[in-house]
């Protein structure tokens, strides 16, 4: 029986890693060992950043809502408390869009929040 070597599988695996490392600086795009390390590390960064993105966007939305509240003589926490008591169930993403694009609508929401308190 002939001995089967893994040359094809090894070459495919290495080429796949080198393809993922395309555009990296220096030997990280050409040498398998360093490319493997760079691809592995970039995968870690990508995994972490997918979670951080959610946190960053929430911070941005809260900042925008807070700016809209201050323009209407309120602070963020009392505004959100008033909306909750008024039964308004808009999420922060939509509230920030309203604060940016529809100042009159956001003013109406702040009045509703003040009335509920």
N, C-alpha and C positions, 0 to 999 in steps of 0.2 A: 504494500500500500504506500502511495506517495505521501510525503509529508507536506502538509498545507501550511504555508507561512502567511502571516497577516499583513503583507506589504500593502495590498490594496486598501484594506480597512484603515491601516495606519496613515497612509497618504491622504485618504479622504478626510480623516479626522483632523490631520494637521492643516490641510488646505481650508477646511471649514473655519478653524481657529484663525488662520492667517487672513481669511476673507473678512472676519469680524474685526480684525486689527488693522484693516486698511485705513490709511490716513493718519495713523499714529506716528509720532516722531521717532526718527532714528531706527535702531534695531528692533524696536517694539513692533514695527510693521513687517519686518523681514525674518527675524529669528524666532523659531517656534517657541523656545523656552520662555523668552521674555514676552513674546506676544501672548502666550497662554496666561502668564501672570497679569499682564495689562488688561486682557479681556475679562479675566476673573474679577479683578478689582473694579473695572468699569461696570460690571454687572452688579456688584455690591452698591456702588454709588447710585446706579439707576434704581435699584430696589428701595434704597433709603429715600431718594428724591421723590419717588412716587408717593410716599407717605408724607413727606414734608410739603409737597405741593398743596395738599388738602389744608394743612395748617396755615400756609402762607396766604392762600386765597381767603380763608376765614378771617384772618387778620386784616386783609385788605378791605373786605366787605364791612367789617366792624368799624374800621377807620372812616370809610365813606359814610356810613350811617351816622356815626358820631358827628362828623362835620355837618351833615344835614340837620341833625338835632340841635347843634349849637347855633346854627343860623336861625332856628325857630325858638330859641330861648329855652332849651331843654338839654339835659345830658343823656348819654346813651342808656345808662342803666334804668333811669326812671321811664324813658321812652319804651324800652323793651318790657318793663313791668306793666306799664299802662296798656300796651298792645295785648299782653297776655290776659289782663283783666277784662279788656274790651272784647276778647274772643277773636282777635285778628291772628290768623295762623299763617302769615307770610314768612318764608324763610329769609335768612340774611342776604342771600344772593339777590333775591327779587327786591328786597328793601333797598339794597345799595343801587340797583338799576333804577328804581323809582327816584331815589335821592339825586341821582345824576341827571336823568333824562326828563323827569316830570316834577319840577319844584312845587307846583300847585297841588299835585296829588300827595306829595310827601308832607306838605303843610297840613292838608286835611287829615292825614294819618296822625300827625303830632297833636292836632286838636282833639282827635278821637281818643288818643292816649291820655291827654290831660283831663278830658272829661271822665274817663274811667277811674282816675285816681282819686 
